[in-house]
Amino acid sequence: MIPPPVEVASVAPEDVTGFRETYNLRGPVIGMAARLAAEKGVEVLLDALPQVLERYPNARVLFAGPHENVLGEEDYARRVAPTLERFRAHWTFVGTLGPAEMAAFFPNLDVIVVPSLNSTETFGLVQVEAMLCGTPSIASALPGVRQPVLQTGMGEVVPIGDSKALAAALLRVLDNRDSYVRPRSEIAAKFSTEKTAEEYERLLTELR
């Protein structure tokens, strides 16, 4: 497999601190970066939250990405709205962020979650972006989505749609976060633009 190139914008430490202060982040922070859409498995994370909050009452979810009037997802939004309202003290929508804002978002997370449900979901580049910022990932066991964790060891893979397994994985990562973190250089070496270009050049040369 030729890995995709992944790069994250450079951001100053004060921007990371400023992001944390803007959203008053004090307890464990669980991140999700996606559209508010049925295939993304938002309800799986919502159903996992009660177990997490038992141990970490100040835990927060930061959701980056479009969440209002998402085309084709109006029924889904209405379906999850009551649960989102129930957890509104622990769930913050930060909207669609630009590259620099995302670079400040990732370091403020204790873990990022990708609980996708749809088998057409692919690699999950957002996980690698988070890993480059020192943040572990928990991903559902879809063939493409699970690859960043499997290739780096920087997180956990959980069964698709299993909120209990997700809650247990979240607690393991939050309890022992440092054991999941890998050096940035290790992650960057696996997903560098230069490496990807070299691998494609080699492949195309072989196919001549």
Short mmCIF file of the C-alpha atoms (twelve columns), coordinates in Angstrom:
data_MODEL
# 
_entry.id   MODEL 
# 
loop_
_atom_site.group_PDB 
_atom_site.id 
_atom_site.type_symbol 
_atom_site.label_atom_id 
_atom_site.label_alt_id 
_atom_site.label_comp_id 
_atom_site.label_asym_id 
_atom_site.label_seq_id 
_atom_site.Cartn_x 
_atom_site.Cartn_y 
_atom_site.Cartn_z 
_atom_site.pdbx_PDB_model_num 
ATOM 1   C CA . MET A 1   0.000   0.000  0.000   1 
ATOM 2   C CA . ILE A 2   1.192   3.493  -0.814  1 
ATOM 3   C CA . PRO A 3   0.147   5.730  2.081   1 
ATOM 4   C CA . PRO A 4   -1.481  9.087  1.368   1 
ATOM 5   C CA . PRO A 5   0.523   12.230 2.129   1 
ATOM 6   C CA . VAL A 6   -0.674  14.036 5.239   1 
ATOM 7   C CA . GLU A 7   0.417   17.483 6.331   1 
ATOM 8   C CA . VAL A 8   -0.787  19.774 9.113   1 
ATOM 9   C CA . ALA A 9   -0.462  23.552 9.101   1 
ATOM 10  C CA . SER A 10  2.145   25.084 11.389  1 
ATOM 11  C CA . VAL A 11  0.676   26.831 14.396  1 
ATOM 12  C CA . ALA A 12  2.238   28.863 17.189  1 
ATOM 13  C CA . PRO A 13  1.990   27.587 20.775  1 
ATOM 14  C CA . GLU A 14  0.025   30.694 21.754  1 
ATOM 15  C CA . ASP A 15  -2.602  29.823 19.132  1 
ATOM 16  C CA . VAL A 16  -3.025  26.377 20.683  1 
ATOM 17  C CA . THR A 17  -3.353  27.981 24.118  1 
ATOM 18  C CA . GLY A 18  -5.751  30.574 22.743  1 
ATOM 19  C CA . PHE A 19  -7.978  27.871 21.298  1 
ATOM 20  C CA . ARG A 20  -8.070  26.133 24.678  1 
ATOM 21  C CA . GLU A 21  -9.016  29.341 26.447  1 
ATOM 22  C CA . THR A 22  -11.659 30.247 23.856  1 
ATOM 23  C CA . TYR A 23  -13.538 27.037 24.607  1 
ATOM 24  C CA . ASN A 24  -12.617 26.913 28.301  1 
ATOM 25  C CA . LEU A 25  -11.191 23.407 28.042  1 
ATOM 26  C CA . ARG A 26  -10.463 22.035 31.499  1 
ATOM 27  C CA . GLY A 27  -11.388 18.345 31.625  1 
ATOM 28  C CA . PRO A 28  -10.610 15.521 29.187  1 
ATOM 29  C CA . VAL A 29  -11.439 16.527 25.619  1 
ATOM 30  C CA . ILE A 30  -12.778 14.045 23.063  1 
ATOM 31  C CA . GLY A 31  -12.640 15.295 19.504  1 
ATOM 32  C CA . MET A 32  -14.618 14.447 16.414  1 
ATOM 33  C CA . ALA A 33  -14.098 16.053 13.001  1 
ATOM 34  C CA . ALA A 34  -16.824 15.241 10.480  1 
ATOM 35  C CA . ARG A 35  -20.186 16.261 9.072   1 
ATOM 36  C CA . LEU A 36  -23.212 15.676 11.283  1 
ATOM 37  C CA . ALA A 37  -24.317 12.744 9.133   1 
ATOM 38  C CA . ALA A 38  -25.697 9.267  9.720   1 
ATOM 39  C CA . GLU A 39  -22.661 7.511  8.246   1 
ATOM 40  C CA . LYS A 40  -20.327 9.205  10.751  1 
ATOM 41  C CA . GLY A 41  -21.708 7.376  13.789  1 
ATOM 42  C CA . VAL A 42  -22.336 10.384 16.017  1 
ATOM 43  C CA . GLU A 43  -24.937 8.430  17.962  1 
ATOM 44  C CA . VAL A 44  -22.345 5.776  18.797  1 
ATOM 45  C CA . LEU A 45  -20.272 8.406  20.584  1 
ATOM 46  C CA . LEU A 46  -23.368 9.869  22.235  1 
ATOM 47  C CA . ASP A 47  -24.336 6.445  23.573  1 
ATOM 48  C CA . ALA A 48  -20.785 5.955  24.907  1 
ATOM 49  C CA . LEU A 49  -20.742 9.242  26.818  1 
ATOM 50  C CA . PRO A 50  -22.619 8.188  29.984  1 
ATOM 51  C CA . GLN A 51  -20.003 5.572  30.833  1 
ATOM 52  C CA . VAL A 52  -17.190 8.050  30.173  1 
ATOM 53  C CA . LEU A 53  -18.856 10.744 32.287  1 
ATOM 54  C CA . GLU A 54  -19.139 8.381  35.240  1 
ATOM 55  C CA . ARG A 55  -15.349 8.405  35.519  1 
ATOM 56  C CA . TYR A 56  -14.668 11.808 33.979  1 
ATOM 57  C CA . PRO A 57  -17.581 14.112 34.898  1 
ATOM 58  C CA . ASN A 58  -15.874 17.110 33.242  1 
ATOM 59  C CA . ALA A 59  -15.248 15.404 29.899  1 
ATOM 60  C CA . ARG A 60  -16.172 17.403 26.786  1 
ATOM 61  C CA . VAL A 61  -16.708 16.553 23.146  1 
ATOM 62  C CA . LEU A 62  -15.540 19.111 20.599  1 
ATOM 63  C CA . PHE A 63  -17.169 18.500 17.212  1 
ATOM 64  C CA . ALA A 64  -15.476 20.238 14.291  1 
ATOM 65  C CA . GLY A 65  -17.318 20.355 10.989  1 
ATOM 66  C CA . PRO A 66  -20.698 21.287 9.498   1 
ATOM 67  C CA . HIS A 67  -23.594 20.443 11.789  1 
ATOM 68  C CA . GLU A 68  -26.468 22.651 10.670  1 
ATOM 69  C CA . ASN A 69  -28.517 22.149 7.505   1 
ATOM 70  C CA . VAL A 70  -26.230 19.398 6.242   1 
ATOM 71  C CA . LEU A 71  -27.609 18.401 2.844   1 
ATOM 72  C CA . GLY A 72  -29.590 15.151 3.024   1 
ATOM 73  C CA . GLU A 73  -29.088 14.755 6.779   1 
ATOM 74  C CA . GLU A 74  -32.044 16.732 8.119   1 
ATOM 75  C CA . ASP A 75  -33.888 13.645 9.417   1 
ATOM 76  C CA . TYR A 76  -30.745 12.367 11.077  1 
ATOM 77  C CA . ALA A 77  -30.152 15.727 12.769  1 
ATOM 78  C CA . ARG A 78  -33.683 15.684 14.156  1 
ATOM 79  C CA . ARG A 79  -33.206 12.118 15.391  1 
ATOM 80  C CA . VAL A 80  -30.061 12.852 17.396  1 
ATOM 81  C CA . ALA A 81  -31.168 16.316 18.563  1 
ATOM 82  C CA . PRO A 82  -32.777 15.118 21.844  1 
ATOM 83  C CA . THR A 83  -29.634 13.254 22.872  1 
ATOM 84  C CA . LEU A 84  -27.419 16.171 21.910  1 
ATOM 85  C CA . GLU A 85  -29.623 18.400 24.040  1 
ATOM 86  C CA . ARG A 86  -29.259 15.976 26.942  1 
ATOM 87  C CA . PHE A 87  -25.473 16.283 26.755  1 
ATOM 88  C CA . ARG A 88  -25.236 19.946 25.773  1 
ATOM 89  C CA . ALA A 89  -23.046 20.694 28.812  1 
ATOM 90  C CA . HIS A 90  -20.545 18.148 27.492  1 
ATOM 91  C CA . TRP A 91  -20.818 18.670 23.725  1 
ATOM 92  C CA . THR A 92  -19.612 21.728 21.821  1 
ATOM 93  C CA . PHE A 93  -19.964 22.335 18.095  1 
ATOM 94  C CA . VAL A 94  -17.042 24.488 16.945  1 
ATOM 95  C CA . GLY A 95  -18.167 24.675 13.320  1 
ATOM 96  C CA . THR A 96  -16.073 24.299 10.194  1 
ATOM 97  C CA . LEU A 97  -12.460 25.210 10.937  1 
ATOM 98  C CA . GLY A 98  -9.741  26.314 8.533   1 
ATOM 99  C CA . PRO A 99  -6.340  24.578 8.326   1 
ATOM 100 C CA . ALA A 100 -4.695  26.781 10.978  1 
ATOM 101 C CA . GLU A 101 -7.662  26.384 13.313  1 
ATOM 102 C CA . MET A 102 -7.595  22.618 12.883  1 
ATOM 103 C CA . ALA A 103 -3.892  22.680 13.730  1 
ATOM 104 C CA . ALA A 104 -4.865  24.349 17.032  1 
ATOM 105 C CA . PHE A 105 -7.852  22.018 17.511  1 
ATOM 106 C CA . PHE A 106 -5.936  18.719 17.391  1 
ATOM 107 C CA . PRO A 107 -3.360  19.407 20.157  1 
ATOM 108 C CA . ASN A 108 -6.185  20.353 22.524  1 
ATOM 109 C CA . LEU A 109 -7.744  16.892 22.268  1 
ATOM 110 C CA . ASP A 110 -6.958  13.989 24.550  1 
ATOM 111 C CA . VAL A 111 -8.270  11.644 21.868  1 
ATOM 112 C CA . ILE A 112 -10.028 11.863 18.517  1 
ATOM 113 C CA . VAL A 113 -12.868 9.491  17.671  1 
ATOM 114 C CA . VAL A 114 -13.874 8.212  14.223  1 
ATOM 115 C CA . PRO A 115 -16.903 5.956  14.869  1 
ATOM 116 C CA . SER A 116 -17.941 5.714  11.203  1 
ATOM 117 C CA . LEU A 117 -20.597 3.183  10.182  1 
ATOM 118 C CA . ASN A 118 -20.644 3.191  6.386   1 
ATOM 119 C CA . SER A 119 -18.485 0.619  4.580   1 
ATOM 120 C CA . THR A 120 -17.705 3.205  1.881   1 
ATOM 121 C CA . GLU A 121 -15.789 5.298  4.429   1 
ATOM 122 C CA . THR A 122 -12.128 5.307  3.506   1 
ATOM 123 C CA . PHE A 123 -8.765  5.983  5.109   1 
ATOM 124 C CA . GLY A 124 -9.641  8.634  7.690   1 
ATOM 125 C CA . LEU A 125 -6.925  11.240 7.106   1 
ATOM 126 C CA . VAL A 126 -8.136  13.249 10.087  1 
ATOM 127 C CA . GLN A 127 -6.698  10.557 12.348  1 
ATOM 128 C CA . VAL A 128 -3.211  11.031 10.944  1 
ATOM 129 C CA . GLU A 129 -3.535  14.808 11.228  1 
ATOM 130 C CA . ALA A 130 -4.429  14.365 14.898  1 
ATOM 131 C CA . MET A 131 -1.563  11.916 15.432  1 
ATOM 132 C CA . LEU A 132 0.888   14.415 13.949  1 
ATOM 133 C CA . CYS A 133 -0.270  16.757 16.711  1 
ATOM 134 C CA . GLY A 134 0.249   14.123 19.414  1 
ATOM 135 C CA . THR A 135 -3.368  12.982 19.711  1 
ATOM 136 C CA . PRO A 136 -4.326  9.262  19.714  1 
ATOM 137 C CA . SER A 137 -7.298  7.975  17.746  1 
ATOM 138 C CA . ILE A 138 -10.106 5.512  18.329  1 
ATOM 139 C CA . ALA A 139 -11.559 4.245  15.064  1 
ATOM 140 C CA . SER A 140 -14.283 1.840  14.045  1 
ATOM 141 C CA . ALA A 141 -13.122 -1.403 12.439  1 
ATOM 142 C CA . LEU A 142 -14.036 -0.447 8.877   1 
ATOM 143 C CA . PRO A 143 -11.290 -1.654 6.506   1 
ATOM 144 C CA . GLY A 144 -9.995  1.786  5.566   1 
ATOM 145 C CA . VAL A 145 -10.903 3.717  8.698   1 
ATOM 146 C CA . ARG A 146 -8.932  1.410  10.991  1 
ATOM 147 C CA . GLN A 147 -5.697  1.645  9.005   1 
ATOM 148 C CA . PRO A 148 -4.116  4.715  10.664  1 
ATOM 149 C CA . VAL A 149 -4.361  3.059  14.085  1 
ATOM 150 C CA . LEU A 150 -3.212  -0.326 12.813  1 
ATOM 151 C CA . GLN A 151 -0.242  1.182  10.996  1 
ATOM 152 C CA . THR A 152 0.919   3.400  13.851  1 
ATOM 153 C CA . GLY A 153 -0.316  1.717  17.029  1 
ATOM 154 C CA . MET A 154 -1.428  5.165  18.159  1 
ATOM 155 C CA . GLY A 155 -4.897  4.337  19.448  1 
ATOM 156 C CA . GLU A 156 -7.505  1.606  19.395  1 
ATOM 157 C CA . VAL A 157 -9.886  -0.022 16.931  1 
ATOM 158 C CA . VAL A 158 -13.416 -0.880 18.097  1 
ATOM 159 C CA . PRO A 159 -16.246 -2.906 16.522  1 
ATOM 160 C CA . ILE A 160 -18.481 -0.948 14.169  1 
ATOM 161 C CA . GLY A 161 -21.453 0.645  15.936  1 
ATOM 162 C CA . ASP A 162 -20.536 -0.730 19.365  1 
ATOM 163 C CA . SER A 163 -20.975 2.102  21.860  1 
ATOM 164 C CA . LYS A 164 -19.984 -0.032 24.857  1 
ATOM 165 C CA . ALA A 165 -16.718 -0.986 23.190  1 
ATOM 166 C CA . LEU A 166 -16.136 2.660  22.277  1 
ATOM 167 C CA . ALA A 167 -16.734 3.760  25.872  1 
ATOM 168 C CA . ALA A 168 -14.302 1.131  27.159  1 
ATOM 169 C CA . ALA A 169 -11.672 2.197  24.619  1 
ATOM 170 C CA . LEU A 170 -12.140 5.856  25.518  1 
ATOM 171 C CA . LEU A 171 -11.574 5.080  29.180  1 
ATOM 172 C CA . ARG A 172 -8.453  3.063  28.391  1 
ATOM 173 C CA . VAL A 173 -6.987  5.873  26.312  1 
ATOM 174 C CA . LEU A 174 -7.947  8.613  28.772  1 
ATOM 175 C CA . ASP A 175 -6.556  6.570  31.674  1 
ATOM 176 C CA . ASN A 176 -3.253  5.795  29.936  1 
ATOM 177 C CA . ARG A 177 -2.896  8.368  27.188  1 
ATOM 178 C CA . ASP A 178 0.888   8.582  27.226  1 
ATOM 179 C CA . SER A 179 1.217   4.887  26.396  1 
ATOM 180 C CA . TYR A 180 -0.613  5.469  23.087  1 
ATOM 181 C CA . VAL A 181 1.380   8.467  21.876  1 
ATOM 182 C CA . ARG A 182 4.120   7.873  19.299  1 
ATOM 183 C CA . PRO A 183 6.886   10.307 18.307  1 
ATOM 184 C CA . ARG A 184 5.793   12.813 15.688  1 
ATOM 185 C CA . SER A 185 8.768   11.916 13.532  1 
ATOM 186 C CA . GLU A 186 7.569   8.315  13.395  1 
ATOM 187 C CA . ILE A 187 4.105   9.329  12.177  1 
ATOM 188 C CA . ALA A 188 5.482   11.893 9.734   1 
ATOM 189 C CA . ALA A 189 7.838   9.334  8.200   1 
ATOM 190 C CA . LYS A 190 4.942   6.994  7.412   1 
ATOM 191 C CA . PHE A 191 2.765   9.627  5.758   1 
ATOM 192 C CA . SER A 192 5.188   12.125 4.238   1 
ATOM 193 C CA . THR A 193 4.551   13.777 0.882   1 
ATOM 194 C CA . GLU A 194 8.079   12.873 -0.212  1 
ATOM 195 C CA . LYS A 195 7.617   9.177  0.578   1 
ATOM 196 C CA . THR A 196 4.299   9.035  -1.255  1 
ATOM 197 C CA . ALA A 197 5.780   10.720 -4.338  1 
ATOM 198 C CA . GLU A 198 8.749   8.341  -4.318  1 
ATOM 199 C CA . GLU A 199 6.516   5.279  -4.032  1 
ATOM 200 C CA . TYR A 200 4.292   6.357  -6.928  1 
ATOM 201 C CA . GLU A 201 7.336   7.173  -9.040  1 
ATOM 202 C CA . ARG A 202 8.739   3.715  -8.322  1 
ATOM 203 C CA . LEU A 203 5.423   2.045  -9.157  1 
ATOM 204 C CA . LEU A 204 4.986   3.949  -12.427 1 
ATOM 205 C CA . THR A 205 8.562   3.124  -13.398 1 
ATOM 206 C CA . GLU A 206 7.876   -0.586 -12.834 1 
ATOM 207 C CA . LEU A 207 4.707   -0.417 -14.948 1 
ATOM 208 C CA . ARG A 208 6.406   1.057  -18.008 1 
# 
